[in-house]
């Protein structure tokens, strides 16, 4: 299931108080999508980490009443979900890494909605996430009786969903978005290994985007990017960013859209589209469209698709309407 569809499903199931278990490889945004869905439906979020819990956390501490009867006292976040007064998501992150005893202890929580006789509030929805066994993330599995309590969906990242998210993050450099368009495998492919080295994931790309704003020297930047993406991807990213030095600037294109030079190689065209998308405003959009009409149509489509995602108001401009009319056979 792609991220946009998962968010839609989550908002529906959270409102209906139906448990859902999200599976997927590390770094694809499972936790962030849960946070986004909670924000959309106005639900509070409590994050639990069963992998560092023991069964007592889901059972409570035993104590003796003055009348001699034994009982259990729920602890921490478990105690909170007994008395919440607002819609709340109790999120069990990395559930598949938890021990079987902890998973077994969690079963009463999901099915009976009780903690040793203490009833969980009707305003609580249970959501869980886990990596898969093939991800080499220490997942031994999820107990069959526990699995049967959830609707299980697998999250598969897509390039378009990542780009759509990235275009609305003001802090994320457009050159990174352009680089990911040029190398979509950084989002869509996953090759876990035993080496102590990171590989590109949506999460790691977002961190690199933050690093790019630090203006690090080239050698330091390479080491930082490699620490998140691996050396091969970091080398490609640094080479892609150097393309910007040889491209016509957005200001030059805005001033002379019909005469500014047009690159021919695909990597430069991807970089150019990223540059124009980041620099487009109400004033520069018209000359940018004039320039874009001079480049291969598939790259012009990328520009129009990305810029109208970033700023939907541009769809009502004369330039966009004219372009859309002349290219009515193209679906953005």
N, C-alpha and C positions, 0 to 999 in steps of 0.2 A: 504494500500500500504506500502510495506516495505521500510526502509530508502534508500537502494541502488537504488530501482526503482524510488522513489520520486526524488532523485538527478538527475537521468537520464531524467525524465520528465521535471523537472525544467529547466535544461540546454536547452532543446529543446524549451520550451514555452517562456523562457526569450529571446532567440534568435529570436523567431517569434513575440515577443511583445504581447503575449496572456496572459490576466490576469488569475491568479490561486489563489484559496483560500485553505489553508491547515488546516484541522481540526485534533484534537487529544488531548489526555490528557496532563496535565502539565508535563514538564520535559523530554519529549521524543526526543527533539532535533530539533524541527521545525525551530527555528531561526538559529541554527547552520548549518542545511542543506541548508537553503537559502544562508547563507554566503559562504558555500563551492561551491554552484552552481554559484554564482556571480564570485568567484575567478576563477572557471574553464573556464567560458566564457569571462573573462576579463571585467566584468561590475562593475561599481561603485555601492555602496549600500547606500541608505538613509533610515533610520529607523524612522518611525513615530508611535506615540502612541495615537491613537484616544481616548482611554479611559480617558486620561487627557486633551483632547482637547474640544473646544466648536465649534459650527457651524461657527463662524467667522474665525477660522483657515483655513477652507476649502472654505471660501467665500472671504476673504480679508476685509480690513478696508475701509469704504466709505470716499471719499474725493471729493472736488469740484474743477474742472478745472477753470483756469482763465476766460474761456469763459462761465462759469456758468453751465457746464454740470457735472453731477454726475458720479463717476466711483468707482471702488474698487481696492485697492492695495493688491496683494497677499503678504503673510508674510512668512518669514523664509524659511523652506525647500520647501514649495509650490512655492515660487518664484524661487528657484534653478531649479526646474524641467521644468521651462519655457525656460531655456537657456542652458541646458547641451549640451556639445559637444562630450560626450562619451556615450556608452551604459550604462544605469543607471536603477537600480531596486529601485522603491519606495515601501518600505515594510511597510504595515499597520499591526503592531503587536497587538495581543489581540483585534481584531476588534469586536468580539462578546460581549465584555464588555463595548463598547462605547454606549452612549445614542442613542435613536432613532433619535434625531434631528441631532446628529453628523453623524450618518450613512446616513441619508437622504442628508445631505450636501455633503457627499463623492460621492454620485451617479453621479453627473455631472462630477466629476473627472474621474471616471472609464469608463462611457459610452461615454460621449461627449468629453472627454479628454480636458476639458476646465475649467478654473477657472474664472467664470463670464466674459466670452468673451476673456480671455487670453488663447491662445492655448498652450497646453503642448507639449513639444518636442517629435518628433517621435522616439527619441532614448530611451524613458522611457517605462519600463514595470511595471505594477502594480501587486504586490504579497501581499497577506494578510494571516494571520494566526489567529486561534481562538481555545480556548478550547471548549468542548461540554457542553451542559446544564447539563448532568448527572455528570460532573466532580466537581460540587460544587465550581466553580471558578468565580461565579458572572456573568455568561453568561446568558443573557435573550433571546438571539437569534440574528439572522441577518435578516434584512428586506428582504422580498421576491424580490422586484425589484433590491436590491443590490446583493443578491445571484445570480440572473440570469445573472449578468455581468461576473461571474467567472466560470472557470472550478473548481469544488470542489472535492478534494481528501482527504481521511482520512489516517493519518500516524499511522501505527501499528509497534511498535518496535519489533525486533526479536533478539534472542540471538546471532545468527551467525553474523548479521550486527554489533551488539555492540562489539562482540569479534574482528571482523575484524578491526573496528575503534580503539579499545583499543590496539591492537598489534602494531599499528603504532604510538602510543604516548609514546615516550621515557621516559616521566616523570611518567607514570602510572605503579605502581608495578605489577609484574606478579602474585603475590599471590592474588591480588584482582581479576584479570582475572580468575584465577583458582577458587576462591570462587564463582564468578558469574556463572561459568560453573556448579558448584555443586548446586547452588541455582538459576536456570534460571528464577524463578518467580520474582526475584528482577528486572528483565528487562521487563518481559512479562505481569505481572499482576499488577492491579491497584485497590486499595480499598480506595476511598476517605472517609473521616470521618469528623465529626464536632470537633473532638479533635484537640487541638493545638499541633500537633505532625507530623513530617514528616514521609514519607514512602519511600522505595527504588524506585528510578527512574533513568534512564540513567544519567540525569543531577546531581542528588545527589550522585550517585556512582562516577562520575568524580571528584566531590569536595572531597569526602572521599579519593580518590586516591592521591590527592594533600596533604591532611592532613597526610597520611601515611608516607610521606617523611619528616615530621617534627620531627620524633623520640620522640613523646610525651610519658610521663609515662603512664602506663596501665590505671590507673583510669581516667586520663585526656583524653586519647585517647578514652576510652569508652564513656565518656560524649560527646565528639566531634562527634564521629560516630553516636551515638544515636540522636544527634541533627539534623542529616541529614537523617538517615535511620529508626529511631524509635528504641526503646530499644530491641525488639525481634531480629531484623535483626542485630543490633550492637553486641548483645550477640553471635549470630551465627558466625559473622565475626571474633570476637576476639577468639572464640574457634577454628575456622578454622586456623587462623594464628598461634596458639600455636602448631598445628600439625607440622609445619616446624621445631620445635625444636627437634622432634623425628625422622625426616626423614634423610636418608643418604644425605650428601651434594652433590652438583653438582661436586665438586672437587673429592670427594671419588668415585663417579660413573665414572667419566672420567678416574680415575686411575685404577679402578678395575671393569669394566662393567660386567664381568661374575661372580663376587663373591659378589658384594655389595648387601646388603639385599633388599628384595622387599616387600613392605607393601601389606596387603591383603584387608583392608577395603576401600570402595569407596571414602570416604572423603580424606583419606591419598593419594590415587592414583591420585585424582584430584589435590591435593596440589603438589604432586610430578611432575606431568606433567607441572604445572605452573612454578615450579622451574627450570626444565630442559629447557623449552622454553625460559625463561629469560636468562639462562646461555649459551645456545648453540652458538658456533662460528664455523668457518671453521675447527678449530683444534679439538673441542670437539664433533662435530656432529657424527663422526664415532663411538666413544665409546658409545655415548648416544643411537644411533640406536641399537647397540649390547645389551645394557641394556634394551631398550624398547621392544626388541624381547622376553624378559623374563616375561613381564607383560601381563595381559589379553589384547587380541587383540583390543578391543574397545577403550582402553586407549592409546594404541600405535597409533591408527588411529588419535585420538585427537592431540597427540604430532606432528605427521607428518603433519597434516592439519594446525595446528597453526604455526609451525616453518617455513613451506614453504610459508605461508602468510606473515610472518614477514620478511623472507629473501628468495626471490624467487630464488636466485642464488644457493641455496642448492639443488634445483631440478635437477641440472646437475651434482651433485657429484656421485661418484661410489656407495656410501652407499645408497643414495636415489634410484638410478636406481635399485640396487639389491633388496632393500625392495619392491619397486613398482612391480618388476617382480614377486617376491615371493607372493605378495598380489594383483595380477592383478584383482581379483574379487571385490576389494574394490574401490569405487569411493571417492576420497578426496573432 
